[in-house]
Amino acid sequence: MPRRPLHTTGQPNAPLQIALRELRTELGVPDDFPPAVLAEAHTAAAAPRLPQTDATDIPLFTIDPPGSADLDQAMHLARHGNGYRVHYAIADTAAFITPGGQLDTEAQRRVQTLYFPDGSVPLHPPALSHAAASLLPGHTAPALLWRIDLDAEGRTRRAEVHRAQVRSQTRIDYATAQRQIDEGTAPTALALLRDIGLLREELERERGGISLNVPEQEITGDDGHYTLEYRAPRPADGWNAQISLLTGMAAADIMIESGTGILRTLPTAPDGAVARLRRSATALHIDWPHHVSYADVIRSLDPRDARHAAFLQDCTALLRGAGYTVFTGGRLPSPAIHAAVAHEYTHCTAPLRRLVDRYTGELCIAACAGQGVPEWVLEALAGLPGRMAEGSRRANTVERECVDLVEAALLSGRVGEEFDAIVVDVKENEPTVGTVHLEDPAVVGRIEAGRELPLGEPLRVRLTQASPGTAKALFVPA
């Protein structure tokens, strides 16, 4: 998912919806799959390479947003001795995709699912991602089945993965999961999500990791007028994410032990990025004493508060610089850790939506089986970081342009109005141009002042333009 989830509703011919369609064309976003790819997808869906191991007796369940069909993960949680056992099934895309085939070639071109406020552009054809390869309830599918044993404090004692046929029994949305857990009506396997999630969140705090609970934004249009609403993440969202993080860390450890793998790495944020966030915190009246760490400030925020929600979105800037790093022969890269996770980590839990996960899954399967890495994986390793970087740039461009469109739509009827804002950024070597953060609505826009901007200071500004698809939001000093 994008770092800043956006959703929009409105009439198909509303200005924002038209602008979003035009953006797809402008950015050259792939839309329909070529006929040869669709034909291969239907053939593969009818005859996947099924593993011999049958694990359909494990009562797996999925937690996803309502209406989701591309279900990458299913889980079952149980007490095990004085700790816990996590079964985590990951959709096995390699059971359907032949290396070098039409599906593979198209996936290499797309790299990852792209998210727009009005829908997504999938990595794989729906015959796979929404049907045959998806871990839908009552559907037997090939999967990479992780078994991770935890001690009483939630620390990993043992982790392994193998191929198996699985069948999820129940699909739950986040609201239902949260309600059942809160009311005490959740089945034991679901109720344990809170126990394990809280333990893993505490371990995250201990190692200095950070999870950004960025709220979803929904912009609703009516006759060209738009309103913005936030949906704050529920605790269950975070507990569910901890299971994915747990698996990504376990996968990294397995690959490191085997000597060959690909890690998701992120360097420590530079001082300048943190200083910019402090200015944003000031703009949004968020208390951030100098002796308090960035991580502690994040944990103190309430994503249901619009000001805190806006600041959490700003914090995603510290995720810039994340990349993928291949290692072989046991020679780890430097840095090897993901600064936000504060541990070695990899992406392996979303193969229906991200190309690299198919390869990390194969590397872990081979390591746990004591077998050699498949040749098609080894041949692709060197080029994967560059391919994923290209896909990430495209996704970031989509996200950035979508945010600009949504904010232009939100402000389109308010050109000429004045707002209270703060200058959160000034363009290097051009101090008359910068970025302001409005107090209400909590949006960010470009300012052209004609004079040097007071970085970090409050400023009354006037909106001079805002039209989705025509003009991004632009401000001048009032």
C-alpha positions as CSV (number, residue, x, y, z in Angstrom):
1,M,0.0,0.0,0.0
2,P,1.1,3.6,-0.5
3,R,2.6,5.5,2.4
4,R,-0.4,7.9,2.2
5,P,-3.6,5.9,1.6
6,L,-6.2,8.0,-0.3
7,H,-9.7,7.1,-1.4
8,T,-12.2,9.1,-3.3
9,T,-15.9,8.7,-4.1
10,G,-17.8,10.8,-6.6
11,Q,-19.5,10.8,-10.0
12,P,-17.3,9.4,-12.9
13,N,-17.4,12.7,-14.7
14,A,-16.6,14.8,-11.7
15,P,-13.4,17.0,-12.1
16,L,-11.3,14.9,-9.8
17,Q,-12.3,11.6,-11.4
18,I,-11.5,12.9,-14.8
19,A,-8.2,14.2,-13.6
20,L,-7.3,10.8,-12.2
21,R,-8.0,9.1,-15.4
22,E,-5.9,11.6,-17.3
23,L,-3.1,11.1,-14.8
24,R,-2.9,7.4,-15.7
25,T,-2.5,8.3,-19.3
26,E,0.1,11.0,-18.6
27,L,2.2,8.7,-16.5
28,G,2.0,5.8,-18.9
29,V,0.5,3.6,-16.3
30,P,-0.2,0.1,-17.7
31,D,-3.9,-0.6,-17.7
32,D,-5.3,-3.7,-19.5
33,F,-3.2,-6.8,-19.7
34,P,-2.1,-8.0,-23.2
35,P,-4.2,-10.9,-24.6
36,A,-1.2,-13.3,-24.4
37,V,-0.8,-12.5,-20.7
38,L,-4.4,-13.0,-19.9
39,A,-4.5,-16.3,-21.9
40,E,-1.4,-17.6,-19.9
41,A,-3.0,-16.5,-16.6
42,H,-6.2,-18.4,-17.3
43,T,-4.2,-21.5,-18.3
44,A,-2.1,-21.3,-15.1
45,A,-5.1,-20.7,-13.0
46,A,-6.6,-23.9,-14.2
47,A,-3.5,-26.0,-13.6
48,P,-1.2,-24.6,-10.8
49,R,1.8,-26.5,-9.6
50,L,0.4,-27.8,-6.4
51,P,2.7,-29.0,-3.6
52,Q,2.3,-32.5,-2.1
53,T,2.0,-31.3,1.5
54,D,-1.6,-30.8,2.5
55,A,-2.1,-28.3,5.3
56,T,-5.8,-27.6,4.6
57,D,-6.6,-28.8,8.2
58,I,-5.1,-25.6,9.6
59,P,-8.1,-23.2,10.2
60,L,-6.5,-20.1,8.6
61,F,-8.2,-16.7,8.5
62,T,-7.5,-13.5,6.7
63,I,-7.8,-9.9,7.8
64,D,-8.3,-7.4,5.0
65,P,-10.3,-4.3,4.1
66,P,-13.9,-5.0,3.0
67,G,-14.2,-6.1,-0.6
68,S,-10.5,-7.1,-1.0
69,A,-9.9,-10.0,-3.3
70,D,-6.1,-10.0,-3.6
71,L,-5.5,-11.8,-0.3
72,D,-1.8,-12.4,0.1
73,Q,-1.8,-13.7,3.6
74,A,-3.8,-16.0,5.9
75,M,-2.9,-16.8,9.5
76,H,-3.6,-19.1,12.4
77,L,-2.4,-18.2,16.0
78,A,-2.2,-20.7,18.9
79,R,-0.6,-21.1,22.2
80,H,2.4,-23.3,22.1
81,G,4.1,-24.4,25.4
82,N,4.6,-21.2,27.4
83,G,4.7,-19.1,24.1
84,Y,2.9,-19.0,20.8
85,R,2.9,-20.6,17.4
86,V,2.2,-18.5,14.3
87,H,1.1,-20.1,11.0
88,Y,1.3,-17.6,8.2
89,A,0.4,-18.6,4.7
90,I,1.7,-16.5,1.8
91,A,0.2,-16.8,-1.7
92,D,2.5,-18.8,-3.9
93,T,2.7,-16.9,-7.2
94,A,5.6,-19.1,-8.3
95,A,3.1,-22.0,-8.6
96,F,1.4,-20.1,-11.4
97,I,4.2,-18.1,-13.1
98,T,6.8,-19.7,-15.4
99,P,10.1,-17.8,-15.4
100,G,10.5,-16.1,-18.7
101,G,6.9,-16.6,-19.7
102,Q,4.3,-14.0,-20.6
103,L,3.1,-13.6,-17.0
104,D,6.6,-13.2,-15.7
105,T,7.6,-10.7,-18.4
106,E,4.5,-8.5,-17.7
107,A,5.2,-8.7,-13.9
108,Q,8.8,-7.6,-14.5
109,R,7.4,-4.6,-16.4
110,R,4.8,-3.6,-13.8
111,V,6.9,-4.4,-10.7
112,Q,4.2,-3.6,-8.2
113,T,0.5,-2.8,-7.9
114,L,-0.2,0.9,-8.2
115,Y,-2.7,2.6,-6.0
116,F,-4.9,5.5,-7.1
117,P,-7.6,7.1,-4.9
118,D,-10.3,5.6,-7.2
119,G,-8.8,2.1,-7.7
120,S,-5.6,0.1,-8.2
121,V,-3.6,-1.1,-11.2
122,P,-2.7,-4.7,-10.4
123,L,0.6,-6.5,-10.8
124,H,-1.0,-9.7,-11.9
125,P,-4.2,-10.4,-13.9
126,P,-7.3,-10.8,-11.8
127,A,-7.6,-14.5,-12.8
128,L,-4.6,-15.0,-10.5
129,S,-4.5,-12.1,-8.0
130,H,-8.2,-12.0,-7.3
131,A,-9.0,-15.7,-7.8
132,A,-6.7,-18.7,-8.3
133,A,-3.7,-17.5,-6.4
134,S,-5.6,-15.5,-3.7
135,L,-6.1,-17.0,-0.3
136,L,-9.9,-16.6,-0.5
137,P,-12.0,-18.5,2.1
138,G,-13.0,-22.0,1.1
139,H,-10.5,-22.0,-1.8
140,T,-7.6,-24.5,-1.8
141,A,-4.5,-22.8,-3.0
142,P,-0.7,-23.3,-3.1
143,A,1.1,-21.3,-0.4
144,L,4.4,-20.7,1.3
145,L,3.4,-21.8,4.8
146,W,5.5,-20.2,7.6
147,R,5.6,-21.6,11.1
148,I,7.1,-19.2,13.6
149,D,7.4,-20.2,17.3
150,L,7.5,-17.4,19.8
151,D,8.4,-17.4,23.5
152,A,6.2,-15.9,26.2
153,E,7.6,-12.4,25.5
154,G,6.9,-12.7,21.8
155,R,10.5,-13.2,20.7
156,T,11.2,-15.6,17.8
157,R,12.5,-19.0,18.9
158,R,12.3,-20.8,15.6
159,A,11.1,-19.9,12.1
160,E,10.8,-22.1,9.0
161,V,8.8,-22.1,5.7
162,H,7.7,-24.8,3.3
163,R,5.3,-25.2,0.4
164,A,1.8,-26.5,1.2
165,Q,-1.8,-26.6,0.0
166,V,-3.9,-24.4,2.3
167,R,-7.5,-23.4,2.6
168,S,-8.5,-20.3,4.5
169,Q,-11.8,-20.7,6.4
170,T,-12.7,-17.2,7.3
171,R,-12.4,-13.7,5.9
172,I,-12.6,-10.9,8.5
173,D,-12.4,-7.2,7.9
174,Y,-10.5,-4.9,10.4
175,A,-13.6,-3.4,12.0
176,T,-15.1,-6.9,12.7
177,A,-11.8,-8.2,14.0
178,Q,-11.5,-5.2,16.3
179,R,-15.1,-5.4,17.6
180,Q,-14.9,-9.2,18.3
181,I,-11.6,-8.8,20.1
182,D,-12.9,-5.8,22.2
183,E,-16.1,-7.6,23.0
184,G,-14.4,-10.8,24.0
185,T,-16.4,-12.8,21.3
186,A,-13.4,-13.5,19.0
187,P,-12.3,-17.1,18.5
188,T,-9.1,-18.0,20.3
189,A,-7.0,-17.8,17.2
190,L,-8.2,-14.2,16.5
191,A,-8.1,-13.1,20.2
192,L,-4.4,-14.1,20.3
193,L,-3.7,-11.4,17.6
194,R,-4.0,-8.8,20.4
195,D,-1.7,-10.7,22.7
196,I,1.0,-11.4,20.2
197,G,0.6,-7.9,18.6
198,L,1.1,-6.1,21.9
199,L,4.1,-8.2,22.7
200,R,5.6,-7.5,19.3
201,E,4.9,-3.8,19.6
202,E,6.7,-3.8,22.9
203,L,9.7,-5.5,21.3
204,E,9.6,-2.9,18.6
205,R,9.9,-0.2,21.2
206,E,12.8,-2.0,22.8
207,R,14.8,-2.2,19.7
208,G,14.0,1.4,18.6
209,G,11.7,0.5,15.7
210,I,8.8,2.7,14.5
211,S,5.5,1.8,12.9
212,L,3.7,4.8,11.3
213,N,0.0,4.3,11.7
214,V,-0.9,6.7,8.8
215,P,-4.6,7.3,8.5
216,E,-6.5,6.8,5.3
217,Q,-7.9,9.9,3.8
218,E,-11.2,9.9,1.9
219,I,-12.3,12.8,-0.2
220,T,-16.0,12.9,-1.1
221,G,-17.2,15.0,-4.0
222,D,-20.7,16.5,-4.5
223,D,-21.3,18.9,-7.4
224,G,-17.7,19.9,-7.5
225,H,-17.4,20.5,-3.8
226,Y,-15.1,18.2,-1.8
227,T,-14.7,17.3,1.9
228,L,-11.9,15.5,3.5
229,E,-12.3,12.8,6.2
230,Y,-9.7,10.7,8.0
231,R,-10.0,7.0,9.0
232,A,-7.7,6.3,11.8
233,P,-6.1,2.9,11.9
234,R,-7.5,0.6,14.6
235,P,-5.2,-1.3,17.0
236,A,-6.0,-4.5,15.1
237,D,-4.4,-2.9,12.0
238,G,-1.2,-2.5,13.9
239,W,-1.3,-6.0,15.4
240,N,-1.9,-7.5,12.0
241,A,1.0,-5.5,10.6
242,Q,3.2,-6.9,13.4
243,I,2.7,-10.4,12.1
244,S,3.9,-9.3,8.6
245,L,6.9,-7.5,10.2
246,L,7.7,-10.6,12.2
247,T,7.7,-12.8,9.1
248,G,9.8,-10.3,7.1
249,M,12.4,-10.2,9.9
250,A,12.4,-14.0,10.1
251,A,12.9,-14.3,6.3
252,A,15.8,-11.9,6.5
253,D,17.4,-13.9,9.3
254,I,17.0,-17.1,7.3
255,M,18.6,-15.6,4.2
256,I,21.5,-14.1,6.2
257,E,22.2,-17.5,7.7
258,S,22.1,-19.1,4.3
259,G,24.5,-16.4,2.9
260,T,22.3,-15.4,-0.1
261,G,19.4,-13.0,-0.2
262,I,17.9,-9.6,-0.7
263,L,17.1,-7.2,2.1
264,R,14.9,-4.2,2.4
265,T,17.2,-1.5,3.8
266,L,16.8,2.0,5.0
267,P,19.5,4.3,6.3
268,T,19.0,6.5,9.4
269,A,17.2,9.7,8.5
270,P,19.5,12.7,8.1
271,D,19.4,15.5,10.6
272,G,17.8,17.9,8.0
273,A,14.8,15.6,7.5
274,V,14.2,15.5,11.2
275,A,14.6,19.2,11.5
276,R,11.9,19.7,8.8
277,L,9.6,17.4,10.8
278,R,10.1,19.6,13.9
279,R,8.9,22.6,11.8
280,S,5.9,20.6,10.7
281,A,5.2,19.6,14.3
282,T,5.3,23.3,15.3
283,A,2.9,24.1,12.4
284,L,0.4,21.5,13.7
285,H,0.8,22.5,17.4
286,I,2.3,19.1,18.3
287,D,4.4,19.2,21.4
288,W,7.9,17.9,20.7
289,P,10.4,18.7,23.4
290,H,14.0,18.6,22.3
291,H,14.8,15.8,24.8
292,V,12.1,13.6,23.4
293,S,13.0,11.2,20.5
294,Y,11.3,11.1,17.2
295,A,10.1,7.5,18.0
296,D,8.5,8.5,21.3
297,V,6.7,11.5,19.6
298,I,5.3,9.1,17.0
299,R,4.0,6.7,19.7
300,S,2.3,9.6,21.6
301,L,0.1,10.6,18.6
302,D,-3.5,9.9,18.1
303,P,-4.2,9.2,14.4
304,R,-7.9,10.1,15.1
305,D,-6.8,13.7,15.6
306,A,-6.6,15.5,12.2
307,R,-3.5,17.4,13.2
308,H,-1.7,14.3,14.4
309,A,-2.9,12.5,11.2
310,A,-1.4,15.2,9.1
311,F,1.9,15.0,11.0
312,L,2.0,11.2,10.6
313,Q,1.7,11.7,6.9
314,D,4.6,14.1,6.9
315,C,6.6,11.5,8.8
316,T,6.5,9.2,5.8
317,A,9.3,11.4,4.4
318,L,11.7,9.7,6.7
319,L,11.1,6.5,4.7
320,R,12.7,8.0,1.7
321,G,16.0,6.3,0.8
322,A,14.6,2.7,1.4
323,G,15.9,0.3,-1.1
324,Y,16.7,-3.4,-1.8
325,T,20.1,-4.8,-1.4
326,V,21.4,-8.1,-2.6
327,F,24.0,-10.1,-0.8
328,T,25.8,-13.3,-1.7
329,G,28.6,-15.4,-0.2
330,G,27.6,-14.3,3.3
331,R,28.8,-10.7,2.7
332,L,26.2,-8.5,4.2
333,P,25.7,-4.9,2.9
334,S,26.3,-1.9,5.1
335,P,23.9,-0.8,6.4
336,A,22.1,-4.1,6.5
337,I,19.1,-3.0,8.7
338,H,15.9,-1.1,8.0
339,A,16.1,1.9,10.3
340,A,12.4,2.0,10.9
341,V,12.2,-1.7,11.7
342,A,15.5,-1.5,13.6
343,H,16.4,-5.0,12.4
344,E,17.4,-6.9,9.3
345,Y,14.2,-7.1,7.3
346,T,12.9,-8.1,3.8
347,H,9.6,-7.9,1.9
348,C,8.1,-11.4,1.5
349,T,4.4,-11.2,2.5
350,A,2.8,-9.5,-0.5
351,P,3.7,-11.5,-3.7
352,L,0.3,-10.7,-5.3
353,R,1.2,-7.0,-5.2
354,R,5.0,-6.8,-5.2
355,L,7.5,-8.5,-7.5
356,V,10.4,-9.0,-5.1
357,D,8.4,-11.1,-2.7
358,R,8.2,-14.0,-5.1
359,Y,12.0,-14.1,-5.1
360,T,12.5,-13.7,-1.3
361,G,10.0,-16.5,-0.8
362,E,12.0,-18.9,-3.1
363,L,15.2,-18.0,-1.3
364,C,13.7,-18.9,2.1
365,I,12.1,-22.1,0.8
366,A,15.5,-23.3,-0.6
367,A,17.3,-22.3,2.6
368,C,14.9,-24.1,4.9
369,A,14.9,-27.2,2.7
370,G,18.7,-27.3,2.5
371,Q,18.6,-27.1,-1.2
372,G,20.2,-24.9,-3.8
373,V,18.5,-21.7,-4.9
374,P,16.7,-22.1,-8.2
375,E,18.7,-20.8,-11.2
376,W,15.9,-18.4,-12.3
377,V,16.1,-16.7,-8.9
378,L,19.9,-16.4,-9.0
379,E,19.9,-15.0,-12.5
380,A,17.4,-12.3,-11.5
381,L,19.0,-11.3,-8.2
382,A,21.5,-8.8,-9.5
383,G,18.9,-6.8,-11.4
384,L,16.1,-6.9,-8.8
385,P,17.2,-3.8,-6.8
386,G,17.2,-1.6,-9.9
387,R,13.9,-3.0,-11.1
388,M,12.3,-2.5,-7.7
389,A,13.7,1.0,-7.5
390,E,12.2,1.9,-10.9
391,G,8.8,0.5,-9.8
392,S,9.1,2.4,-6.5
393,R,9.8,5.6,-8.3
394,R,6.7,5.1,-10.5
395,A,4.6,4.4,-7.4
396,N,6.0,7.4,-5.6
397,T,5.2,9.6,-8.6
398,V,1.6,8.2,-8.7
399,E,1.2,8.9,-5.0
400,R,2.7,12.4,-5.1
401,E,0.6,13.4,-8.1
402,C,-2.5,11.9,-6.6
403,V,-2.0,13.9,-3.4
404,D,-1.6,17.1,-5.5
405,L,-4.9,16.3,-7.4
406,V,-6.8,15.6,-4.2
407,E,-5.6,18.7,-2.4
408,A,-6.3,20.8,-5.5
409,A,-9.9,19.3,-5.6
410,L,-10.3,20.0,-1.9
411,L,-9.3,23.7,-2.3
412,S,-10.8,24.3,-5.7
413,G,-13.7,26.3,-4.5
414,R,-11.6,28.4,-2.1
415,V,-9.3,30.4,-4.5
416,G,-8.8,33.8,-3.0
417,E,-9.3,32.7,0.6
418,E,-6.7,33.3,3.3
419,F,-5.4,30.6,5.6
420,D,-3.1,30.3,8.6
421,A,0.0,28.3,7.8
422,I,3.6,27.8,8.6
423,V,6.6,27.6,6.3
424,V,7.9,24.1,6.7
425,D,10.4,24.1,3.8
426,V,12.4,26.6,1.7
427,K,13.8,25.7,-1.7
428,E,17.6,25.5,-1.6
429,N,19.2,28.4,-3.5
430,E,15.8,29.9,-4.0
431,P,14.6,31.2,-0.6
432,T,11.5,32.9,-2.1
433,V,9.9,29.5,-3.0
434,G,8.9,26.9,-0.5
435,T,6.2,24.8,1.2
436,V,3.6,25.8,3.6
437,H,1.5,23.6,5.9
438,L,-2.1,24.8,6.4
439,E,-3.7,24.5,9.8
440,D,-7.2,23.9,8.5
441,P,-7.6,22.0,6.2
442,A,-4.4,20.1,7.0
443,V,-2.8,20.2,3.6
444,V,0.6,21.1,2.2
445,G,1.1,23.4,-0.8
446,R,3.7,25.4,-2.7
447,I,4.2,29.0,-1.9
448,E,5.9,31.7,-4.1
449,A,6.6,34.7,-2.0
450,G,8.6,37.2,-4.0
451,R,10.7,37.7,-0.9
452,E,12.7,35.4,1.5
453,L,10.4,33.0,3.3
454,P,10.6,32.8,7.1
455,L,11.4,29.1,7.6
456,G,9.6,27.5,10.5
457,E,7.5,30.6,11.1
458,P,3.7,31.1,10.9
459,L,2.5,33.0,7.9
460,R,-0.9,34.1,6.6
461,V,-1.3,32.9,3.0
462,R,-3.7,33.4,0.2
463,L,-4.7,30.6,-2.3
464,T,-4.1,31.8,-5.9
465,Q,-4.9,28.6,-7.8
466,A,-6.3,25.1,-7.2
467,S,-8.0,23.0,-9.9
468,P,-7.6,19.2,-10.2
469,G,-5.9,18.3,-13.5
470,T,-5.3,22.0,-14.3
471,A,-3.5,23.7,-11.5
472,K,-1.9,22.5,-8.3
473,A,-2.5,24.4,-5.1
474,L,-0.4,27.5,-5.0
475,F,-0.2,30.1,-2.3
476,V,1.3,33.6,-1.8
477,P,1.7,35.6,1.3
478,A,-1.6,37.3,2.2
